[in-house]
Amino acid sequence: MMADASVPEGQYWFVGSYYSDRDPQDQTDRFVTEGIWENGFEDRYLETVKSMKVGDQIAIKSTYVRKDGLPFDPRGHAVPVLSIKAIGVVTANPGDGRRVEVDWTRLKKPREWYFYTGRHTIWKVTPSHWMREALIRFAFWKEPQDVDRFRNDPAWAKRFADADPKPEQRFEWTAFYEEMATALLAYRTRRPELLGHLRDMQDRHEELGFLVDRDRRDNPMPLRDICPFTVMGTFNRGATPEKRTEIATGWAELLGVRTPAPTSFDGIPLLNNQNSWFFPTAATRHKDDIDTLWDVFECALAAADSSEDHERLRFADAYSRARDIYRVGTKLTMGLFWIRPWNFVPLDGRSRQYLKTELMLDQDFFAADGIAYVQLLDTLASKFEDPQFAVHSFPELSWTAYLERDGRGAHAEAAEAPEVEDDDPTPISPQASYTVHDIVTDGCFIPEPALNSYLARWRSKKNLILQGPPGTGKTWLARRLAYALIGTKDNKSALRATQFHPNSSYEDFVRGWRPGSDGKLTLVDGPFLEMVERANANPDVPHVMLIEEINRGNPVQVFGELLTLIEAGKRSPRESLQLAYPRSGSESVHVPSNLYIIGTMNLADRSLAIMDLAFRRRFAFVSLEPNVNDAWQAWMSNRHNVPPEHLELVRTRFQALNERIAEDPALGGEFRLGHSFVTPPAEERVTSFPDWFRGVVDTEIVPTLEEYWFDDPAKAAAATEALTEGLV
């Protein structure tokens, strides 16, 4: 959706005030009273806090989930809530990464915002998407939230939308699983009651006979402890749906769960019946193994209900310790999915396959520790917000993976062999911001509203071409528009530039065979596929492919089959295609929605043919004009101290020259000269503007005019004399 120009470009901050090691833990009152906000971490977010600018708007928020007292029917599901407690403006930043000074306004009553609530203690929001713009308007302009629009967005529609989804996609089972997990937590200190109830159920259900412990001689012995995931696993292993419902109902009776047990379990990953425990037998078990599993269970429930980083870090640490328990590994993620299916992704065999082949997330899931798992959750949650993405929630992901493999069937976990992968989608930390205002400050002579409209069109269309006469700053502006889209100049990996030429090929740009150091041919990815990989790994960060002189090559041939995939409406894994040179028979590629293309096109190049209409249809076009205007004069006066009379004379003469070029029937408006010809670089020190200008005329403008009027040297000489008269 196109950004609304009325929401100023820039960065807006939503920050937490809860610190578990402080008294009181909620520091909101102190922050407001002292006119500050402090980073509660010693070794995190230092660069992020340093990037906060004076004038940035900032809000203190808290996050939680709720099922009751909502302005809509949640249908039994927990709703993520973000509460705004205070808003303010950053007034000073000492640059230590520890604190900023803020002019706060404490709200008389916290204002609640639903669904789109972020996943970090410090959350930078830029107006690059309708959800973000709506949140900014809600927080800082006190506009009401359009709750119905959010409820019906694909990210939340399966739980809260007006239109009732298909029965199998309502995921009604999730309410029972969540309520059971919540009730089960109270039994962490009452485990003998769980064991007593288990023995009663074993008398009624022979399927539970597998829960018998073993001593060092492999003799059977009574089970003397149990973890919560093994309890949940008793009805998430191979058995008939009827029997699974009976066992789930038996546990619900003990725990006081009121939601009926599900009768259908399609799409829920199952344990292998030969490996249904989450802890080793007594013979090999460490004394802390079961307590460690209770730890991660408790931390997972807390992290699911909060976006505060201290909860996420506690969970990540507990996850790392629990997954290292003998024979646990990625099986732990199945248990996490059972207890909070809307918050955790299962990494069972089918889900992993789906993540790799369909969603193009190809990382080492076996080696992932707690931090890597949390990063994967963030990556997927960000992708769920994209309406073009194939799935929009973890239950839908698991359900789709269940259908993808062998049509339909049991979503069973098979024995696994370790895998070795290299990718690690580590999110890039926010850097110093860059906005449209910075483009103007850098020396752009186009008004901010026009630049905002270019960005808005680019965000909507995904692909933009800047076209214009020579010297109109196309490449200069393309790079700075990219910085503004990304939000910073410092994220070097988010921008890649290349240049097309008549010999540019698909093999250069996308993928092709190249000789290796051993003399053998090797498939090598070009710059575009490299950017596809980077963008997929960091879905929260816009990535930009900048193509200079895009019309000097043959774009249709260079892009190949990707010409279809760069279209804004085709940015989805479901639209993926096989490349001309696939690495395997099953490999397919899609262009992610956070990869933007910007090209430059010189209209005065006589060697170029008309651009293919199929290619043109996939791009928005912005025409740049020679801008020797009031903004140019102000820049030249302030930056280079050029006297006003010199500027006015050059402006008048240069405009007259361009009118002469435009009126020439052999040339036309596209051959005019841009303002770059008469603008020294910002870093250049100009002691005498007339001398500098005379040098530009002799070495740049005269050769260009002589080429334009190669058949009439007198006309070129007359134009040169008219341009320089009075300045030498």
BANU-365872 format. One record per residue (C-alpha): residue number from 0; y, x negated, z; residue in three letters. Coordinates in steps of 0.25 Angstrom, whole numbers. Layout:
# BANU-365872
pos c2 c1 c3 code
NUM Y X Z ALA .
...
***
This chain:
# BANU-365872
pos c2 c1 c3 code
0 0 0 0 MET .
1 14 -5 -3 MET .
2 22 -10 8 ALA .
3 34 -2 12 ASP .
4 47 -11 10 ALA .
5 53 -4 22 SER .
6 44 -12 31 VAL .
7 50 -25 31 PRO .
8 42 -37 28 GLU .
9 38 -46 39 GLY .
10 29 -48 51 GLN .
11 27 -38 62 TYR .
12 19 -41 75 TRP .
13 10 -33 84 PHE .
14 6 -41 96 VAL .
15 -2 -39 108 GLY .
16 2 -40 123 SER .
17 -11 -40 130 TYR .
18 -16 -53 136 TYR .
19 -28 -54 144 SER .
20 -24 -66 152 ASP .
21 -11 -60 157 ARG .
22 -7 -51 168 ASP .
23 -4 -40 164 PRO .
24 -12 -41 151 GLN .
25 -2 -33 143 ASP .
26 10 -41 142 GLN .
27 19 -31 134 THR .
28 29 -28 146 ASP .
29 31 -43 148 ARG .
30 33 -46 133 PHE .
31 43 -35 132 VAL .
32 51 -39 144 THR .
33 51 -53 141 GLU .
34 54 -51 126 GLY .
35 42 -59 121 ILE .
36 28 -58 115 TRP .
37 18 -69 119 GLU .
38 6 -74 112 ASN .
39 -5 -73 122 GLY .
40 -14 -83 115 PHE .
41 -13 -98 117 GLU .
42 -20 -102 104 ASP .
43 -18 -90 95 ARG .
44 -7 -84 87 TYR .
45 2 -95 89 LEU .
46 6 -96 74 GLU .
47 6 -81 73 THR .
48 17 -80 84 VAL .
49 25 -91 78 LYS .
50 26 -83 65 SER .
51 33 -72 72 MET .
52 47 -71 67 LYS .
53 60 -67 74 VAL .
54 62 -53 69 GLY .
55 48 -49 68 ASP .
56 44 -36 74 GLN .
57 33 -36 85 ILE .
58 26 -26 93 ALA .
59 17 -27 105 ILE .
60 4 -19 103 LYS .
61 -9 -16 110 SER .
62 -22 -11 103 THR .
63 -33 -3 108 TYR .
64 -43 8 103 VAL .
65 -43 23 107 ARG .
66 -50 36 104 LYS .
67 -42 46 111 ASP .
68 -28 51 111 GLY .
69 -25 47 97 LEU .
70 -17 55 87 PRO .
71 -29 58 78 PHE .
72 -44 60 79 ASP .
73 -51 47 80 PRO .
74 -65 54 79 ARG .
75 -70 46 90 GLY .
76 -66 32 85 HIS .
77 -58 22 92 ALA .
78 -44 20 86 VAL .
79 -37 7 86 PRO .
80 -23 8 92 VAL .
81 -11 -1 92 LEU .
82 -1 2 103 SER .
83 13 -3 101 ILE .
84 20 -6 114 LYS .
85 32 -14 110 ALA .
86 40 -18 98 ILE .
87 50 -29 96 GLY .
88 56 -40 87 VAL .
89 53 -55 88 VAL .
90 66 -62 93 THR .
91 61 -76 94 ALA .
92 49 -85 92 ASN .
93 49 -99 98 PRO .
94 37 -103 89 GLY .
95 27 -106 100 ASP .
96 17 -96 96 GLY .
97 17 -91 110 ARG .
98 28 -80 111 ARG .
99 40 -73 103 VAL .
100 52 -66 109 GLU .
101 53 -52 106 VAL .
102 63 -41 107 ASP .
103 54 -30 112 TRP .
104 55 -15 113 THR .
105 44 -9 122 ARG .
106 39 5 117 LEU .
107 40 16 128 LYS .
108 26 20 123 LYS .
109 16 12 115 PRO .
110 14 17 101 ARG .
111 0 18 96 GLU .
112 -4 14 82 TRP .
113 -18 17 76 TYR .
114 -29 10 68 PHE .
115 -22 -2 62 TYR .
116 -20 -11 74 THR .
117 -22 -25 71 GLY .
118 -32 -35 76 ARG .
119 -24 -46 84 HIS .
120 -15 -47 96 THR .
121 -4 -53 86 ILE .
122 -3 -44 73 TRP .
123 6 -48 62 LYS .
124 9 -36 53 VAL .
125 16 -37 40 THR .
126 20 -24 31 PRO .
127 10 -27 20 SER .
128 1 -15 22 HIS .
129 3 0 25 TRP .
130 -4 -1 38 MET .
131 4 -13 43 ARG .
132 17 -6 38 GLU .
133 14 7 46 ALA .
134 11 -1 58 LEU .
135 24 -9 57 ILE .
136 32 4 55 ARG .
137 24 11 67 PHE .
138 27 -1 77 ALA .
139 41 -5 73 PHE .
140 47 7 66 TRP .
141 40 17 75 LYS .
142 34 25 63 GLU .
143 22 34 66 PRO .
144 9 29 61 GLN .
145 2 37 50 ASP .
146 -11 38 58 VAL .
147 -17 47 47 ASP .
148 -15 36 36 ARG .
149 -22 25 45 PHE .
150 -33 35 49 ARG .
151 -36 37 34 ASN .
152 -35 23 30 ASP .
153 -49 17 26 PRO .
154 -49 7 38 ALA .
155 -50 19 48 TRP .
156 -54 31 39 ALA .
157 -68 31 43 LYS .
158 -65 34 57 ARG .
159 -52 41 57 PHE .
160 -49 47 43 ALA .
161 -46 62 39 ASP .
162 -57 61 28 ALA .
163 -71 61 34 ASP .
164 -79 50 29 PRO .
165 -93 51 25 LYS .
166 -103 53 37 PRO .
167 -109 40 36 GLU .
168 -95 33 36 GLN .
169 -90 40 48 ARG .
170 -97 30 56 PHE .
171 -98 40 67 GLU .
172 -108 31 74 TRP .
173 -97 21 78 THR .
174 -92 31 89 ALA .
175 -105 30 96 PHE .
176 -107 15 95 TYR .
177 -93 13 100 GLU .
178 -94 22 112 GLU .
179 -107 16 116 MET .
180 -102 2 115 ALA .
181 -90 6 124 THR .
182 -99 13 134 ALA .
183 -109 1 134 LEU .
184 -98 -9 138 LEU .
185 -99 -2 152 ALA .
186 -113 -7 154 TYR .
187 -110 -21 153 ARG .
188 -112 -22 168 THR .
189 -122 -11 168 ARG .
190 -133 -17 159 ARG .
191 -144 -13 169 PRO .
192 -141 1 165 GLU .
193 -142 -2 150 LEU .
194 -155 -9 152 LEU .
195 -161 3 161 GLY .
196 -157 13 150 HIS .
197 -163 4 139 LEU .
198 -176 4 146 ARG .
199 -176 19 147 ASP .
200 -173 20 132 MET .
201 -184 10 129 GLN .
202 -193 20 135 ASP .
203 -189 31 125 ARG .
204 -186 22 113 HIS .
205 -197 12 109 GLU .
206 -186 6 99 GLU .
207 -180 -1 111 LEU .
208 -192 -8 115 GLY .
209 -186 -21 109 PHE .
210 -177 -23 120 LEU .
211 -186 -31 129 VAL .
212 -183 -45 134 ASP .
213 -191 -57 133 ARG .
214 -193 -69 142 ASP .
215 -195 -84 138 ARG .
216 -210 -81 136 ARG .
217 -207 -69 127 ASP .
218 -212 -59 137 ASN .
219 -205 -46 137 PRO .
220 -196 -43 149 MET .
221 -186 -32 152 PRO .
222 -172 -33 146 LEU .
223 -163 -36 158 ARG .
224 -150 -36 150 ASP .
225 -144 -31 138 ILE .
226 -131 -32 129 CYS .
227 -123 -21 123 PRO .
228 -126 -24 109 PHE .
229 -141 -23 111 THR .
230 -139 -10 117 VAL .
231 -132 -5 105 MET .
232 -143 -12 96 GLY .
233 -154 -3 102 THR .
234 -149 8 92 PHE .
235 -144 -1 81 ASN .
236 -158 -7 76 ARG .
237 -169 -2 67 GLY .
238 -173 12 71 ALA .
239 -172 26 66 THR .
240 -158 32 67 PRO .
241 -164 43 76 GLU .
242 -169 32 86 LYS .
243 -156 25 85 ARG .
244 -148 37 89 THR .
245 -158 40 101 GLU .
246 -156 26 106 ILE .
247 -141 26 105 ALA .
248 -141 40 112 THR .
249 -149 34 123 GLY .
250 -138 23 126 TRP .
251 -127 33 124 ALA .
252 -133 41 136 GLU .
253 -132 30 145 LEU .
254 -118 25 140 LEU .
255 -112 39 140 GLY .
256 -109 38 125 VAL .
257 -104 52 121 ARG .
258 -104 50 106 THR .
259 -117 54 99 PRO .
260 -126 43 95 ALA .
261 -126 41 79 PRO .
262 -137 47 71 THR .
263 -134 38 59 SER .
264 -133 23 60 PHE .
265 -130 19 45 ASP .
266 -121 7 44 GLY .
267 -124 2 58 ILE .
268 -130 -12 57 PRO .
269 -144 -13 64 LEU .
270 -150 -24 72 LEU .
271 -163 -30 67 ASN .
272 -174 -24 76 ASN .
273 -180 -38 78 GLN .
274 -166 -43 83 ASN .
275 -160 -32 91 SER .
276 -155 -39 103 TRP .
277 -142 -45 105 PHE .
278 -146 -55 115 PHE .
279 -159 -65 116 PRO .
280 -171 -62 125 THR .
281 -171 -67 139 ALA .
282 -179 -80 134 ALA .
283 -167 -85 126 THR .
284 -155 -77 132 ARG .
285 -144 -84 138 HIS .
286 -139 -78 151 LYS .
287 -125 -74 145 ASP .
288 -130 -68 132 ASP .
289 -130 -54 136 ILE .
290 -117 -55 143 ASP .
291 -111 -62 131 THR .
292 -115 -50 122 LEU .
293 -108 -40 132 TRP .
294 -96 -49 131 ASP .
295 -94 -47 116 VAL .
296 -97 -33 117 PHE .
297 -86 -31 127 GLU .
298 -77 -39 120 CYS .
299 -80 -32 107 ALA .
300 -76 -19 113 LEU .
301 -63 -24 118 ALA .
302 -59 -31 105 ALA .
303 -62 -18 97 ALA .
304 -53 -11 106 ASP .
305 -41 -21 105 SER .
306 -35 -30 94 SER .
307 -30 -40 105 GLU .
308 -34 -54 102 ASP .
309 -39 -57 116 HIS .
310 -50 -46 114 GLU .
311 -53 -51 100 ARG .
312 -54 -66 105 LEU .
313 -63 -61 117 ARG .
314 -72 -54 107 PHE .
315 -73 -66 98 ALA .
316 -77 -75 109 ASP .
317 -87 -65 114 ALA .
318 -93 -63 100 TYR .
319 -94 -78 98 SER .
320 -102 -80 111 ARG .
321 -111 -67 108 ALA .
322 -115 -70 94 ARG .
323 -120 -84 98 ASP .
324 -131 -77 107 ILE .
325 -144 -80 101 TYR .
326 -148 -70 90 ARG .
327 -135 -62 91 VAL .
328 -126 -68 80 GLY .
329 -120 -58 70 THR .
330 -128 -47 76 LYS .
331 -117 -46 87 LEU .
332 -108 -40 76 THR .
333 -118 -29 74 MET .
334 -117 -25 89 GLY .
335 -101 -27 88 LEU .
336 -101 -17 77 PHE .
337 -110 -7 85 TRP .
338 -100 -7 97 ILE .
339 -87 -6 89 ARG .
340 -90 -3 74 PRO .
341 -76 -2 70 TRP .
342 -72 -16 75 ASN .
343 -83 -25 72 PHE .
344 -91 -29 60 VAL .
345 -106 -30 60 PRO .
346 -111 -43 53 LEU .
347 -125 -38 51 ASP .
348 -132 -42 38 GLY .
349 -127 -31 29 ARG .
350 -113 -31 34 SER .
351 -112 -46 32 ARG .
352 -117 -45 18 GLN .
353 -107 -34 15 TYR .
354 -96 -42 21 LEU .
355 -99 -53 12 LYS .
356 -103 -47 -2 THR .
357 -94 -34 -1 GLU .
358 -82 -38 8 LEU .
359 -82 -53 4 MET .
360 -81 -58 18 LEU .
361 -91 -70 17 ASP .
362 -91 -78 30 GLN .
363 -101 -83 40 ASP .
364 -104 -71 48 PHE .
365 -115 -78 56 PHE .
366 -106 -89 61 ALA .
367 -94 -80 64 ALA .
368 -90 -82 78 ASP .
369 -81 -72 86 GLY .
370 -68 -76 79 ILE .
371 -74 -76 65 ALA .
372 -80 -62 68 TYR .
373 -66 -57 73 VAL .
374 -60 -62 61 GLN .
375 -70 -55 52 LEU .
376 -67 -42 59 LEU .
377 -52 -44 56 ASP .
378 -55 -47 42 THR .
379 -63 -35 40 LEU .
380 -53 -26 48 ALA .
381 -42 -31 39 SER .
382 -50 -28 26 LYS .
383 -53 -14 32 PHE .
384 -38 -11 31 GLU .
385 -38 -13 16 ASP .
386 -41 1 9 PRO .
387 -48 -7 -3 GLN .
388 -58 -14 6 PHE .
389 -72 -9 5 ALA .
390 -74 -5 20 VAL .
391 -64 -2 31 HIS .
392 -72 -3 44 SER .
393 -83 -10 50 PHE .
394 -92 2 51 PRO .
395 -89 5 36 GLU .
396 -92 -10 33 LEU .
397 -106 -9 40 SER .
398 -109 4 33 TRP .
399 -106 -1 19 THR .
400 -114 -14 22 ALA .
401 -125 -5 26 TYR .
402 -124 3 13 LEU .
403 -122 -10 4 GLU .
404 -135 -17 6 ARG .
405 -147 -10 0 ASP .
406 -140 3 -1 GLY .
407 -143 10 12 ARG .
408 -152 5 24 GLY .
409 -153 0 37 ALA .
410 -141 -9 41 HIS .
411 -151 -19 48 ALA .
412 -148 -33 52 GLU .
413 -158 -43 46 ALA .
414 -161 -57 50 ALA .
415 -150 -67 46 GLU .
416 -149 -81 41 ALA .
417 -137 -89 44 PRO .
418 -126 -89 33 GLU .
419 -116 -100 30 VAL .
420 -102 -95 26 GLU .
421 -88 -102 26 ASP .
422 -78 -91 26 ASP .
423 -70 -88 38 ASP .
424 -59 -78 36 PRO .
425 -50 -83 47 THR .
426 -37 -75 47 PRO .
427 -25 -83 45 ILE .
428 -15 -84 56 SER .
429 -1 -78 53 PRO .
430 9 -88 49 GLN .
431 25 -88 48 ALA .
432 28 -75 41 SER .
433 34 -74 27 TYR .
434 41 -61 22 THR .
435 49 -56 11 VAL .
436 62 -60 18 HIS .
437 57 -74 18 ASP .
438 56 -74 3 ILE .
439 70 -70 2 VAL .
440 74 -81 12 THR .
441 66 -91 3 ASP .
442 75 -89 -8 GLY .
443 71 -76 -15 CYS .
444 82 -68 -22 PHE .
445 74 -55 -23 ILE .
446 78 -44 -12 PRO .
447 68 -42 -1 GLU .
448 66 -28 -4 PRO .
449 61 -32 -18 ALA .
450 52 -43 -12 LEU .
451 46 -32 -3 ASN .
452 43 -23 -14 SER .
453 36 -35 -22 TYR .
454 27 -37 -9 LEU .
455 24 -22 -8 ALA .
456 20 -21 -22 ARG .
457 12 -34 -21 TRP .
458 4 -29 -9 ARG .
459 1 -16 -16 SER .
460 -3 -21 -29 LYS .
461 -9 -34 -24 LYS .
462 -5 -42 -36 ASN .
463 9 -45 -40 LEU .
464 16 -53 -52 ILE .
465 30 -59 -51 LEU .
466 35 -60 -65 GLN .
467 48 -64 -71 GLY .
468 56 -75 -78 PRO .
469 55 -90 -75 PRO .
470 62 -94 -63 GLY .
471 62 -81 -55 THR .
472 54 -87 -44 GLY .
473 41 -80 -47 LYS .
474 31 -90 -40 THR .
475 41 -92 -29 TRP .
476 42 -78 -25 LEU .
477 27 -75 -28 ALA .
478 24 -86 -17 ARG .
479 34 -80 -7 ARG .
480 29 -65 -9 LEU .
481 15 -71 -6 ALA .
482 20 -77 7 TYR .
483 27 -63 10 ALA .
484 14 -56 7 LEU .
485 5 -65 15 ILE .
486 16 -65 26 GLY .
487 17 -80 28 THR .
488 19 -93 20 LYS .
489 10 -101 29 ASP .
490 -4 -94 25 ASN .
491 -7 -104 14 LYS .
492 -21 -99 11 SER .
493 -16 -85 8 ALA .
494 -8 -89 -5 LEU .
495 -14 -96 -17 ARG .
496 -6 -99 -29 ALA .
497 -11 -102 -43 THR .
498 -5 -103 -57 GLN .
499 -11 -97 -70 PHE .
500 -10 -104 -83 HIS .
501 -16 -101 -97 PRO .
502 -29 -108 -93 ASN .
503 -31 -101 -80 SER .
504 -45 -95 -79 SER .
505 -54 -86 -70 TYR .
506 -62 -98 -66 GLU .
507 -49 -105 -61 ASP .
508 -43 -93 -54 PHE .
509 -56 -85 -49 VAL .
510 -69 -93 -50 ARG .
511 -75 -103 -59 GLY .
512 -85 -114 -61 TRP .
513 -80 -128 -58 ARG .
514 -86 -141 -58 PRO .
515 -89 -146 -43 GLY .
516 -89 -160 -38 SER .
517 -104 -161 -41 ASP .
518 -101 -158 -56 GLY .
519 -108 -144 -55 LYS .
520 -100 -131 -58 LEU .
521 -96 -123 -45 THR .
522 -90 -110 -44 LEU .
523 -76 -111 -39 VAL .
524 -67 -100 -34 ASP .
525 -53 -100 -39 GLY .
526 -40 -97 -32 PRO .
527 -41 -82 -33 PHE .
528 -55 -81 -26 LEU .
529 -50 -91 -16 GLU .
530 -39 -81 -12 MET .
531 -49 -70 -13 VAL .
532 -57 -77 -2 GLU .
533 -45 -80 7 ARG .
534 -40 -66 6 ALA .
535 -53 -60 9 ASN .
536 -55 -69 21 ALA .
537 -41 -65 27 ASN .
538 -38 -50 24 PRO .
539 -26 -49 33 ASP .
540 -19 -60 25 VAL .
541 -13 -57 11 PRO .
542 -17 -68 1 HIS .
543 -10 -71 -12 VAL .
544 -14 -77 -25 MET .
545 -2 -82 -32 LEU .
546 -3 -84 -47 ILE .
547 8 -91 -54 GLU .
548 10 -88 -69 GLU .
549 0 -77 -69 ILE .
550 2 -74 -83 ASN .
551 0 -88 -89 ARG .
552 -15 -86 -88 GLY .
553 -24 -75 -92 ASN .
554 -24 -67 -79 PRO .
555 -35 -57 -84 VAL .
556 -44 -69 -87 GLN .
557 -41 -77 -74 VAL .
558 -43 -65 -65 PHE .
559 -56 -60 -72 GLY .
560 -63 -49 -64 GLU .
561 -53 -51 -53 LEU .
562 -43 -44 -61 LEU .
563 -49 -31 -57 THR .
564 -50 -35 -42 LEU .
565 -35 -39 -40 ILE .
566 -31 -25 -42 GLU .
567 -25 -19 -29 ALA .
568 -35 -7 -29 GLY .
569 -47 -17 -31 LYS .
570 -45 -26 -19 ARG .
571 -58 -22 -12 SER .
572 -72 -27 -11 PRO .
573 -78 -15 -17 ARG .
574 -71 -19 -30 GLU .
575 -77 -33 -30 SER .
576 -82 -39 -43 LEU .
577 -91 -51 -46 GLN .
578 -84 -63 -51 LEU .
579 -86 -70 -65 ALA .
580 -92 -81 -57 TYR .
581 -99 -76 -45 PRO .
582 -105 -85 -34 ARG .
583 -117 -75 -33 SER .
584 -122 -62 -39 GLY .
585 -116 -54 -28 SER .
586 -103 -60 -26 GLU .
587 -91 -51 -29 SER .
588 -76 -53 -26 VAL .
589 -64 -43 -23 HIS .
590 -50 -47 -21 VAL .
591 -45 -43 -7 PRO .
592 -33 -34 -5 SER .
593 -26 -45 3 ASN .
594 -26 -55 -9 LEU .
595 -13 -53 -17 TYR .
596 -10 -59 -31 ILE .
597 4 -63 -35 ILE .
598 7 -69 -49 GLY .
599 19 -74 -56 THR .
600 23 -72 -71 MET .
601 33 -79 -80 ASN .
602 38 -69 -90 LEU .
603 45 -79 -98 ALA .
604 32 -87 -102 ASP .
605 30 -84 -117 ARG .
606 16 -89 -117 SER .
607 11 -77 -109 LEU .
608 4 -65 -115 ALA .
609 6 -51 -109 ILE .
610 -2 -50 -96 MET .
611 -14 -41 -97 ASP .
612 -12 -27 -92 LEU .
613 -24 -26 -84 ALA .
614 -19 -38 -76 PHE .
615 -5 -33 -75 ARG .
616 -10 -20 -70 ARG .
617 -15 -27 -57 ARG .
618 -2 -33 -54 PHE .
619 12 -29 -49 ALA .
620 24 -36 -56 PHE .
621 37 -40 -51 VAL .
622 48 -45 -60 SER .
623 57 -56 -55 LEU .
624 71 -58 -60 GLU .
625 80 -70 -60 PRO .
626 87 -68 -46 ASN .
627 100 -75 -47 VAL .
628 107 -65 -38 ASN .
629 114 -63 -25 ASP .
630 102 -68 -17 ALA .
631 101 -80 -26 TRP .
632 116 -84 -24 GLN .
633 115 -82 -8 ALA .
634 102 -91 -8 TRP .
635 109 -102 -17 MET .
636 121 -101 -8 SER .
637 114 -102 5 ASN .
638 103 -111 2 ARG .
639 109 -121 -8 HIS .
640 124 -119 -5 ASN .
641 128 -116 -19 VAL .
642 142 -112 -21 PRO .
643 144 -97 -24 PRO .
644 152 -100 -37 GLU .
645 140 -108 -42 HIS .
646 130 -98 -39 LEU .
647 138 -86 -45 GLU .
648 140 -95 -58 LEU .
649 125 -98 -59 VAL .
650 121 -84 -56 ARG .
651 130 -79 -67 THR .
652 126 -89 -78 ARG .
653 111 -88 -74 PHE .
654 111 -73 -76 GLN .
655 119 -74 -89 ALA .
656 108 -84 -94 LEU .
657 97 -74 -90 ASN .
658 104 -63 -97 GLU .
659 105 -72 -110 ARG .
660 90 -75 -109 ILE .
661 86 -60 -106 ALA .
662 94 -55 -118 GLU .
663 88 -65 -128 ASP .
664 78 -57 -136 PRO .
665 69 -69 -137 ALA .
666 68 -70 -122 LEU .
667 71 -59 -113 GLY .
668 72 -56 -98 GLY .
669 59 -63 -94 GLU .
670 65 -77 -99 PHE .
671 77 -76 -89 ARG .
672 78 -88 -79 LEU .
673 75 -85 -65 GLY .
674 83 -89 -52 HIS .
675 74 -101 -49 SER .
676 82 -108 -60 PHE .
677 95 -108 -52 VAL .
678 89 -108 -38 THR .
679 86 -122 -31 PRO .
680 74 -122 -22 PRO .
681 77 -118 -8 ALA .
682 73 -132 -3 GLU .
683 82 -140 -13 GLU .
684 95 -145 -9 ARG .
685 106 -143 -20 VAL .
686 118 -151 -18 THR .
687 125 -147 -31 SER .
688 121 -133 -37 PHE .
689 127 -136 -50 PRO .
690 120 -149 -52 ASP .
691 107 -142 -48 TRP .
692 109 -131 -57 PHE .
693 112 -140 -69 ARG .
694 99 -147 -67 GLY .
695 91 -134 -67 VAL .
696 98 -130 -80 VAL .
697 95 -143 -87 ASP .
698 81 -144 -82 THR .
699 76 -130 -81 GLU .
700 85 -119 -87 ILE .
701 89 -127 -100 VAL .
702 74 -130 -104 PRO .
703 71 -115 -102 THR .
704 83 -110 -110 LEU .
705 79 -120 -121 GLU .
706 65 -115 -121 GLU .
707 70 -101 -122 TYR .
708 80 -103 -133 TRP .
709 72 -115 -140 PHE .
710 76 -109 -154 ASP .
711 91 -109 -150 ASP .
712 95 -121 -141 PRO .
713 110 -117 -142 ALA .
714 107 -104 -135 LYS .
715 100 -112 -123 ALA .
716 112 -122 -123 ALA .
717 122 -110 -122 ALA .
718 114 -104 -111 ALA .
719 113 -117 -103 THR .
720 128 -119 -104 GLU .
721 132 -105 -100 ALA .
722 123 -107 -88 LEU .
723 129 -120 -83 THR .
724 144 -119 -87 GLU .
725 153 -121 -75 GLY .
726 142 -127 -66 LEU .
727 142 -141 -71 VAL .
***
